[in-house]
Amino acid sequence: MTQPDPRHLLGTFIRAHRERLPPPAKAFGRRRTPGLRREELADAAGVSVTWITWLEQGRDVAASAAALARLADALRLTSAERASMFDLAQKRDPAPATAHADLPGSLLTLPSLVTVPAYLLDRTWTARAWNVPAAGLFSGWLDDGTADRNLMRFVFLSPLAQDLIADWPERSRRLVAEFRADYSRCPHDAVFLELIDELSMKSELFARHWKEQAVLHREGGQRVFHHPERGVLRFLQTTLLVAAQQECKLVCLEPA
């Protein structure tokens, strides 16, 4: 099977979404093709007609992320469609990640549906929901007496984390590399930048790991804890991404 050319896939995508848009209100006369004309789309996106034409034809034309962002706005793409267009163009969307201050209840109830320790992290690794077993495991982070639920602050700024996490030096290094992978998707996010500045200032170890530029996907595997009351506990960790809001992660710890 012949591999499709990404440029032609992008061109077909743009043309299809251009043709689905209604003509502008000021349009008059009969139109032989549906949707917006290339001239109208070019005007709305602030680009040239030639650029639009060449993109739709799958020609090798330079397409900056900023120009594609204006094109996405002019095409009135949904978030999923916009992400797909940038994937086809092999570019990163310059628009900042949307902060979901109020997550839907159906998402927040996920940890309670799990019998093993489970918690839900938002894009900055702040726990937004957790179940009773997780609260019992993570004393100092998810228990009732804690105000700050950010995982990175807990790991690097709380002495309790060093006692709880059995292999704390190695786990902390890997967490920074996993955190950088999420940060790299939205490097201009103000909340991320403030958190990184705070951790770098308050934790010499975080600052050292951050400068290493290591990047890892959030991986599963065995996790060992020294619980102050229950002794040594071993779990197998699995992290699930939420399809509707992929910046959120459901972390589950199955007893090993």
C-alpha positions as a printed Julia matrix, in Angstrom:
256×3 Matrix{Float64}:
   0.0    0.0    0.0
   1.35   3.4   -1.02
   2.04   5.67   1.94
  -0.04   8.88   1.74
   1.82  12.16   1.36
   1.25  14.32   4.48
   1.14  17.44   2.29
  -1.74  16.05   0.25
  -3.53  14.91   3.4
  -3.22  18.44   4.78
  -4.44  19.96   1.51
  -7.47  17.67   1.37
  -8.27  18.49   5.0
  -8.1   22.25   4.43
 -10.21  22.13   1.28
 -12.9   19.97   2.9
 -13.22  22.33   5.84
 -13.19  25.39   3.61
 -16.04  23.97   1.53
 -18.18  23.19   4.54
 -18.27  26.81   5.73
 -21.26  28.97   4.77
 -20.63  31.82   2.3
 -20.11  35.23   3.9
 -23.2   37.32   4.46
 -22.08  39.89   1.87
 -21.69  37.24  -0.84
 -23.93  37.63  -3.85
 -24.55  35.88  -7.17
 -24.53  32.2   -7.96
 -21.65  30.14  -6.61
 -20.42  27.1   -8.48
 -18.68  25.58  -5.46
 -19.87  25.12  -1.87
 -18.46  26.96   1.11
 -15.92  29.76   1.08
 -13.9   30.66  -1.96
 -10.14  30.55  -1.58
 -10.06  34.33  -1.83
 -12.51  34.64   1.05
 -10.58  32.2    3.23
  -7.3   33.94   2.44
  -8.81  37.28   3.41
 -10.17  35.88   6.7
  -6.84  34.25   7.58
  -4.64  37.15   6.48
  -2.69  35.09   3.95
  -2.34  35.07   0.19
  -4.64  33.22  -2.19
  -1.6   31.57  -3.75
  -0.56  30.2   -0.34
  -4.02  28.7    0.22
  -4.06  27.26  -3.3
  -0.66  25.65  -2.97
  -1.54  24.2    0.44
  -4.71  22.62  -0.94
  -2.78  21.24  -3.91
  -0.31  19.55  -1.57
   2.64  21.52  -2.88
   5.82  21.99  -0.87
   5.05  25.4    0.59
   6.32  26.93   3.82
   3.58  27.03   6.43
   4.51  28.68   9.71
   2.71  27.77  12.91
   1.4   31.34  13.21
  -0.1   31.28   9.72
  -1.66  27.87  10.36
  -3.16  29.19  13.6
  -4.84  32.04  11.69
  -6.04  29.54   9.12
  -7.5   27.32  11.86
  -9.39  30.29  13.28
 -10.7   31.25   9.85
 -11.85  27.68   9.23
 -13.61  27.68  12.62
 -12.03  24.37  13.55
 -12.95  22.58  16.75
 -10.14  21.76  19.18
  -9.92  18.21  17.81
  -9.91  19.44  14.19
  -7.31  22.07  15.0
  -5.05  19.48  16.63
  -5.47  17.2   13.61
  -4.52  19.98  11.19
  -1.36  20.79  13.12
  -0.48  17.1   13.26
  -0.85  16.84   9.48
   1.28  19.96   9.04
   3.86  18.55  11.48
   3.8   21.81  13.41
   3.12  22.73  17.02
   0.07  24.85  17.73
   1.27  28.18  19.21
  -2.01  28.69  21.03
  -1.61  28.23  24.81
  -3.17  25.17  26.38
  -6.63  25.76  27.75
  -6.8   25.71  31.51
  -9.67  23.54  32.7
 -10.38  25.17  36.06
 -13.68  23.31  36.37
 -13.35  19.7   35.29
 -16.62  17.86  34.61
 -18.04  15.76  37.39
 -17.84  12.61  35.29
 -14.07  13.08  35.18
 -13.69  13.87  38.86
 -15.53  10.71  39.85
 -13.11   8.39  38.01
 -10.82   7.66  40.99
 -13.81   6.68  43.13
 -14.7    3.99  40.62
 -11.38   2.23  41.23
 -10.76   0.01  44.24
  -6.97   0.43  44.29
  -5.26   3.75  45.13
  -6.03   6.15  42.28
  -5.77   9.87  41.67
  -6.45  12.29  38.81
  -3.76  14.81  37.79
  -4.42  17.94  35.74
  -1.95  19.38  33.24
   0.32  20.88  35.93
   0.29  17.65  37.94
  -2.07  18.91  40.6
  -4.36  16.23  42.04
  -7.95  17.16  41.28
  -9.61  13.99  42.58
  -8.55  10.86  44.46
 -10.09   7.94  46.29
  -9.87   6.85  49.91
  -7.06   4.29  49.35
  -4.92   7.0   47.69
  -5.51   9.39  50.58
  -4.44   6.66  52.99
  -1.26   5.99  51.03
  -0.12   9.55  50.31
  -0.06  11.09  53.76
   1.05  14.72  53.48
  -0.27  15.09  49.94
  -3.79  13.67  49.57
  -4.87  13.48  53.2
  -7.37  15.92  54.68
  -4.8   18.14  56.35
  -3.01  19.17  53.14
  -3.82  22.36  51.23
  -1.42  22.07  48.28
  -2.16  19.08  46.03
   0.58  19.59  43.43
   2.59  16.39  43.04
   5.85  18.14  42.11
   5.72  20.43  45.14
   5.04  17.41  47.36
   7.93  15.38  45.95
  10.52  18.17  46.06
   9.4   20.45  48.87
   7.88  18.1   51.46
  10.19  16.07  53.75
   7.37  13.53  54.02
   7.87  12.56  50.38
  11.49  11.57  50.97
  10.4    9.24  53.77
   7.41   7.83  51.87
   8.95   7.14  48.46
  11.42   4.27  48.84
  13.7    5.19  45.94
  13.15   8.93  46.25
  16.41  10.14  44.56
  15.82   8.07  41.42
  12.04   8.59  41.36
  12.44  12.36  41.72
  14.84  12.44  38.77
  12.46  10.43  36.59
   9.5   12.59  37.62
  11.29  15.72  36.41
  11.96  14.06  33.04
   8.29  13.03  32.77
   7.17  16.5   33.82
   9.36  18.05  31.11
   7.58  15.94  28.49
   4.27  17.57  29.45
   5.85  21.03  29.7
   7.32  20.69  26.19
   3.8   20.51  24.73
   3.01  24.0   26.06
   6.31  25.78  26.83
   4.65  29.22  27.0
   2.08  28.22  29.6
   2.32  30.8   32.41
   1.23  28.35  35.13
   3.92  25.86  34.09
   6.58  28.57  34.04
   5.64  29.88  37.48
   5.74  26.37  38.93
   9.13  25.63  37.37
  10.56  28.92  38.67
   9.25  28.2   42.17
  10.62  24.65  42.25
  13.98  25.74  40.83
  14.3   28.42  43.51
  13.21  26.26  46.46
  14.75  22.89  45.49
  18.37  22.6   44.43
  17.73  19.01  43.37
  14.85  19.98  41.07
  16.96  22.76  39.53
  19.78  20.3   38.89
  17.48  17.71  37.29
  15.71  20.35  35.21
  18.99  21.51  33.7
  19.72  17.96  32.56
  17.0   18.32  29.88
  16.05  14.63  30.24
  12.64  13.68  28.81
  10.62  10.54  29.53
   7.08   9.41  28.93
   5.15   8.78  32.13
   5.86   5.09  32.53
   4.35   2.41  34.7
   6.12  -0.22  36.72
   6.79  -1.06  40.32
   6.48   1.64  42.98
   7.67   1.05  46.54
   6.6    3.11  49.55
   7.64   3.19  53.2
   4.31   3.87  54.85
   4.62   5.21  58.41
   1.93   2.81  59.71
   1.72  -0.05  57.19
   5.39  -0.55  56.46
   6.78  -1.39  53.02
   4.11  -1.34  50.29
   4.65  -2.37  46.67
   2.42  -1.42  43.74
   2.34  -1.64  39.95
   1.55   1.79  38.54
  -0.54   2.38  35.42
  -1.25   5.85  34.02
  -4.28   6.36  31.77
  -4.9    9.45  29.6
  -8.41  10.85  29.39
  -9.47  11.0   25.75
 -11.73  14.06  26.12
  -9.09  16.04  28.03
  -5.7   14.55  27.32
  -3.89  16.87  29.69
  -5.46  14.88  32.54
  -4.05  11.59  33.82
  -5.64   8.88  35.93
  -2.92   7.14  37.94
  -3.75   3.73  39.42
  -1.61   1.71  41.84
  -2.35  -2.01  41.9
  -0.89  -3.9   44.88
   2.01  -6.01  43.68
